[in-house]
């Protein structure tokens, strides 16, 4: 639940059975799960403790994609390579904006997003990205 992208296979099962043991889940499950799947599904999973399958997990937003077992590692690698090919400021800033935006007011989140956009349009990587797009080539980002 602490990951930004979550991949499962059709065989995956997810549960929070701790209530059946007389305890509550740790690791932030009571805070993270409702943020991922909404209050209703979080309460269902936390209170009932019954496993859900990958299809249900995908439909409620607990995972972001489901792939066959033999495709799991290649898909994770493909996604990692995609992220590594972005200008370094981009995923870091997007993550920060999403995390801040989930906690802040909409007005505050939009204001911070505008400042972040203003900062990123001044980078060398932005210039490289646009130039590469116009010349139909892959950009060579340098984190500047």
N, C-alpha and C positions, 0 to 999 in steps of 0.2 A: 504493500500500500504506500510505501514511501518512495516508490519509483515514478518517474514521469511517464514512462512508456512501459506497458505490461503486456507480455505475450504469453499465451497459453496454447496448449494442444487440446484436441477434442477429448483426450483422456484426463485432462486436468480437473481437479475438484477443489473447491474452496469452502472453508468453514471456520467458524469461531465457536468451538465447542466448550470453551472454558467454563461457561455457566453451568454445564452439566457436572463439572468437577468442584463446584463451590467457589470458584474464583472468577475474576474478570480477565479479559485478554490484556496483555501489555503491549509495549512497542507502539503505543499511540493508536491502537485499533479503534478505540471508542471516539477518538477525535478525527482520525483520517477516514475511516469507513463512511461516515455520513457525508463527508465532503466529496467522496468519490461517487457514491451510489444514491445519495439522498437519505433523508431521515427514515423513511418508511422501510426501504430495503435494509438499511443498517440495523434498524430495530429488529426486523425479521431475522437477519443473520445472527445478531448478537444474542437475542433472547431465545430463539429456537435452537440455535446451534447445529442446524442440519446442513449438510453439504449441498452446494449448488454445482452444477456442471459448467463447462466452459461456455456453452451457448448462452445460458442464463447470465453468467458473469460478463459476457460481451454485451448482452442486451441491456444490462443495468449500469454498465460503465466501469465495472471492476477491472476488466482487462480491456486493452485497446485493440487487440487483434487475436485471432485464433489461427494457427497454422498446424499442418501435420507434424507429427513428432520428428521425422527426419528433416524437416525444413526449419525447425526451431533455431538451431545454432546459426545456420546460414542467414535466416531472416534477421536475427539479432545482429549479426555481423554486418549485413547490408544496411541496416538502420544506423549502426554505429559509424560506418563509413560515410553514410550520407551526412550525419551530424558533423563528422570530422572535416567534411568538405565545405562546411559553411564558414563564413567569417567568424572568428572566435567570439567577437562581441555579441553576435546575433543570438545564439541559443542562450547564452548567459543572461542577456538582457530580457529576452522573452520569458525565461523562467522567472526572473525577478519580478517582471511586470505581472505575470499570472499570479504568483504567490502573494504579492502585495495587493493586487486587484481583488483577490478572493477575500481579503480581510478589510480592505478600505472601503470607503464610500465610492460610489460610481464616479462622482465628481473628482475626488482625490486621485483615483486610479487613472482617469482620463487625463488629468493634469500631469501626472508623473509620466505617463506614456508620451505625451507631447514633448516633454523635456528630453526623454530618452531618444525619441525620434530625432529631435534637433541635434543631439550629441552625435548620434550615429551617422547622420548625413554629412558630417564634417570629417569622417575618417577616410583614410587612404583606401581601406577595403571597400567602402561604398563606391568610390571612383572606379576601383578595379572591377567590381561587380557589374556596374553599368557598362563600362568599356568592354568587358568580356561578352556581355549580352549583345551589345551592338555589333561586335565582330564575330558573333556566333562561335565563341570558344569557351572553354572551361576557365573560370576565374582562378587566379593564384593569390589567395588571401594570405596576408602576412601578420594579421593581428595589430594593424596600425590604423 
